[in-house]
Amino acid sequence: MNESDETKLSSYEAAGARLERAMGRLEGSIRSLNMRIRTLSRAEGDAQRLVGERAKLVGELERSEAKARRLDERTAEVSRKLVDAMEQVKGVLAGEGRA
């Protein structure tokens, strides 16, 4: 083997070593990218669950608000009836006081 052949062999070995290092860096980058993709997928799943939960809570809130309005209306009605009943009792008592 002459000096030219040894230089070529050395160049090939150096190129092979550079290729191996580059492949190692590429594999590391791919692993890192895969981890980020999995993290993003989990975050997207969490976001979708939160959107669904929010929609459910909005529905529950709307139903609760409607129930509160109905209760307010009934309370006002009961209050009016109570005032009417007290007025009738006063009228009866006032009538008895004259008799």
C-alpha positions in Angstrom: 0.0 0.0 0.0 1.5 3.4 -1.0 1.1 6.7 0.7 -1.7 7.8 -1.6 -3.7 4.7 -0.7 -3.1 5.3 3.0 -4.3 9.0 2.6 -7.4 7.8 0.8 -8.1 5.2 3.5 -7.5 7.8 6.2 -9.9 10.2 4.4 -12.5 7.5 4.1 -12.1 6.7 7.8 -12.4 10.3 8.7 -15.5 10.7 6.5 -17.0 7.6 8.0 -16.3 9.0 11.5 -18.0 12.3 10.5 -20.9 10.4 9.1 -21.3 8.4 12.3 -21.3 11.6 14.4 -23.7 13.3 12.1 -26.0 10.2 12.2 -25.8 10.3 16.0 -26.8 13.9 16.1 -29.6 13.2 13.7 -30.9 10.3 15.8 -30.8 12.6 18.9 -32.7 15.3 17.1 -35.3 12.8 16.0 -35.7 11.5 19.5 -36.1 15.1 20.8 -38.6 15.9 18.1 -40.6 12.7 18.9 -40.7 13.7 22.5 -41.9 17.2 21.6 -44.6 15.7 19.3 -45.8 13.4 22.1 -45.9 16.3 24.5 -47.8 18.4 22.0 -50.3 15.6 21.4 -50.9 15.3 25.1 -51.4 19.0 25.3 -53.9 18.9 22.4 -55.8 16.1 24.1 -55.9 18.0 27.3 -57.1 21.1 25.5 -59.9 19.1 23.8 -61.0 17.6 27.2 -61.0 21.1 28.6 -63.1 22.4 25.8 -65.6 19.6 26.4 -65.6 20.2 30.1 -66.1 23.9 29.5 -69.1 23.2 27.3 -70.6 20.9 30.0 -70.0 23.6 32.6 -71.6 26.3 30.5 -74.7 24.1 30.1 -74.9 23.5 33.8 -74.5 27.2 34.5 -77.3 28.0 32.1 -79.6 25.5 33.7 -78.7 26.8 37.2 -79.3 30.4 36.1 -82.7 29.4 34.6 -83.6 27.6 37.9 -82.5 30.7 39.9 -84.8 32.9 37.8 -87.7 30.5 38.3 -87.0 30.5 42.1 -86.9 34.3 42.1 -90.3 34.4 40.3 -91.8 31.9 42.7 -90.4 33.8 45.7 -91.9 37.0 44.4 -95.3 35.3 43.9 -95.2 33.8 47.4 -94.3 37.2 48.8 -97.3 38.8 47.1 -99.6 36.1 48.3 -98.2 36.5 51.8 -98.9 40.2 51.7 -102.4 39.6 50.5 -103.0 37.1 53.3 -101.7 39.5 55.9 -103.9 42.2 54.5 -106.9 39.9 54.8 -106.0 39.0 58.4 -105.7 42.7 59.2 -109.1 43.3 57.6 -110.7 40.4 59.6 -109.0 41.6 62.8 -110.1 45.2 62.1 -113.7 44.0 61.5 -113.7 42.0 64.8 -112.5 45.1 66.7 -115.6 47.0 65.5 -118.0 44.3 66.5 
